């Protein structure tokens, strides 16, 4: 059985991430796809509808020759467009809130039960119990932490004109990334306030600083390379499909934006697929962050127990 509270080094943080997926991956992604599936169907329907009316508007009004007609078409249908934006934003927001917290809540249940003997209902119950905390953390992160991080990153970019700035930037990015994720883990798994979570994340990060940020840096590089390769693959497929459609359309010079149902379905599927893959890779990164969090937390609790035992023996 996989052990969360375990002392680890740099290589262990990476290897145990894949070991966790080997042990719990089937159960983890089963819940992931069941919950995401319903939202992705809604997203696909909305994207298909938007692309369909966009292609129709471009085709009917001959976009290349008269752009004002195209804009006038959307002005006449602004109610539908506003409705699309509102519904799409709500669905993406709920999807983002769930996917950002899902690995944290899943690991929380694994740590509590020492196994994955829990159902999708248990996970959803935990999510509903923590939804307000998730929203509060996101608000605090956006309005309090992010502005400070932006200023800090800009300063580090400016320091890149000096030789010392580049290594500082390479160190700061995984450090800040890990610090924020540790704060999120602490806020959802421990009884601490927002600012207490930020401070506790800083203390945890200091315990094994170089191994932690080194593992984060390597995992981010690996995930970005894989995700980038997949994105480029579908990008070239899209270009090929576009040219194939253009060649197969004898009236392409007259109506270049006339979208066939096959083209619209293809674009919709690519969008949903890339969105899903992005969430999967983000989940893998958060699992890696969770492995480090529980490892450092276990080390901290062990040290605390040792201090308590020493005090008891002295008495």
N, C-alpha and C positions, 0 to 999 in steps of 0.2 A: 504493500500500500504506500502511496505517495505521502511523504512527510513534509508539511509546510514549515513547522517551527524547527528549522535545522540550520546549523552553522554552515555557511557557504563562502566560497571565494569567487573571484571573477569568472572563471570558466564554469563554475557550478551554476551561477545565475543564468547563464545561457543554456547549458545542457539541461538543467532541471525545468526550464520553460518548455522545451520539447518533450521532456519526460512527463510533465503534467498533461500536455496535450495527448500524449500516447495513452495515458491512464484514463483521463477524464474527457478526452476530445469528443468522443461519440455522444456522450451525454450532454456536454457543453454546447456543441453545435446543433444538437437536436432541439434544445430549448431555444437557441438563438434563431434558427430558421422558422420554427413554429410561430414565435412572436413577431419576428421581422416579416414573415411571409404575408400576413394580412396587410401590414402597412405598405409593403413593396407593391402589392397588387393595386392599392389605391394610388400610389405614386405613378405606377405604370399607366393606369387609366388616365390620370391627369396629364401626364406628359404626352401620351398619344393624342388626347383631345386637343391640347395646345398646339402640337405640331400639325395636326390635321387642319385646324382653322387657320394657322399661320401660312401653310402651303397654299391653301385655298385662296386666302387673301392676296398672297403674292402672285398667284397665277391669274386670278380674276382681274386684278388691277394692274398687271404688268409692272412689277416693282421697278425694274430697271428704267422704264420710260417715264413713269409718273409716281414718284415716291409719295406725293401728297395724298393720292388716292388710297395708298396703303395705310397711311396714318389715319385718314378719315374713316377707313373701315374699322379700325380699333376704337376710334372715338365713338362710333355708333354702337359699338359692342363693349363699352367700358364696364358695364355691370357684370358681364360674364368674365371679363378679364380680372376685375377686382375680386370677384368670387373665387376665381382660380388661384390668385395670389394668396388670398386668405386661407383657403383650404390647404393648398400646397405648403404654406408656411407652418400651419398647425401640425400637419402630418410629419414634416421634416423635424420640427421642434420636438414632438413626442418621441420620434424615432431617435433623435440625437440624445435626448435625456436618458432614454432606456439604454442605448448602446454604450454611452459613456460610463454608466454605473453598473451595467450588467456583469462585467468581470469582477468588480469589487464585491457585489452582492453574492455572486456565485462562490467566490473564494471565502467569503464570510460564512456561508452555509457549510462549505467543506470543512473549514476550521472548527466550526461549532459541532458538527456531527462526525468529524474524522473520516468521512466518506462522502460519496455523492448519492446517498440514499434519501433523495428528496425529489419532489415532483415539480412540474411547471407551476402548479398552484402555489407551492411553498415559495417559489422564486417571485411570482407575481405579488404574493402577499407581502413579502419583504420589500419589494419595490414600492408598493402602495404605502407601506409604513414609512418609507424613507423619501417619498417624492418631494415633500416640502423641504427636507434637508438638502436634497439634490438641487432644487431650484435656488435655495438660499446660497448654497456654495457657488453656483454658477453666477449669481448676481454679484456676490462678493468678489469673485475672480475677475469678472468683466469690469466692474467699476472701481475696485480698490487695488487689485494686484496687477492686472494687465497694463494700466497706464504707467506704473512704476517699471514694469519689465520692459515696456517699449522704450522708455527713456534710457534705461540701462543698456539695452541692445544697441540703440543709436550711438551712445557714447562709446561702446566697444567697437562698433563699425568705424567710428571716427579715429579710434586708436589704432585701427589697422594700417593707417598711414605710417604709424610707427611700428617697428618690428615686433614689439611686445604685444601689440593689440591682437594679432592673429591667433597666437596660442591662447590668449585670454578668452577670445570669442569661442574657440573650439571647446574650451573647458566650461564656459558659462552656459552654453546652450543645453548640453545634457544635464548640467547641474540644476538649472532652473526648471527644466522639463521634469526631472525626477522629484524635485522639491514640491512642485505643484501636485503631481500625482500622489506622492506620499501624503500630502495634506488632504487630498480627496479620500484616500483610503482611511486615514485616521478619523476624519470627520464622519464617515459613514459606518465605521466599525467600532469606534470608541466613543465614550460619552464626553466629548470635548467640544468647546465652542470653535467658531471659525478661526479666531486668532490663536487660540490654544493649539489648534491643529497645525497652523502654519509654523508655530514655534516648535512643536513636537517633531514635525517633519524635518526641520533644520537640525535638531538634536540627533535624530535617527541617521540622517545623511552624514553627519560628522563621524559616526561610529566606524564606517568603512568607506570613506569618501572616494578614494581612487578606484577601488574595485567596483563600486556602485555606478559611478559616472562612466567608467570604462565599459561596463556591461551595457549600460544604456546607449552609449555612443555606438557600439558595435551592432546592437540589435536594431537601432534606428537606421544605420547604414544598410544592413542586410534587407530590412523590410522595404526601405525606399528603393533599393535596387530591383528587388523582385516586383514591387508594385509599379515602378516606372517601366520595367520591361513589358509587363502585361498591358499597361496603358498604351505604350507605343505600338504593341502588336495590334490592338484593336483600332488604334488610330490609322495604321496603314491599311487594315481591312476596310475601314470606313472610306478611305480615299479610293481604294480599288472598287468598292461597291458604288461609290458616287460616279466614277468614270464609266463603270459598266452600265449604270442607269442612263447616263448621258448618251452613251453610244447606242443604247437600245431605244432612245426616244428620238424619233425623226424630227420632231418639232422643238428640239432643245434650244435652238437659236431664238425661237419665238417665245416659248414658255419654259425657261430653264428651271423655274422653281415649282413646277408642277410635280407634286409628290405622289408617288404611287403608294398604295397601302403597304406593299412589301417594304419600301424604303422607310416609311414611317414606323412600321413595326420593328424594323432592324435598328433604327436609331433609338427607339424606346428601349429595346432589349439591351443595347449597349450601355445606355445610361443607367438602367437598373442594375445591370451586371457590375459595372464599375463602382456604383454606389455600394452594392453588397460587398464587393471585394475590399473596398476602402474600410468598411465597418469591420470586416473579418481581420484585416491586418491591424487596425487600431485595437481590436480586442486582444490580439496576440501581444502587442506592445504592452497593454495594460496588465496582462497576465504576467509578463516578465517583471513589470513594476511591482506586482503583488507578491511574486516569489521573493524579491529583494525585501519588500516591506515586512513580510512574515519572518524572514530569516533574521533581519535586524531586530525585529520586535522580540523574537525568541531569545536572541542574544542578550537583549536588554533585560528581559524577565529573568533569565538565568543569573545575570549579574545581581539583580535585585534580591533573588532568593538566596544567593551566596552571602550577600551582606547581612540579610536577616538571620541566616544560620550562624554566622560569626557572632552577631550580637547576642543570639540565644545562648551560644556556648560560653560566651564571656560572663553571662549572668549566672 
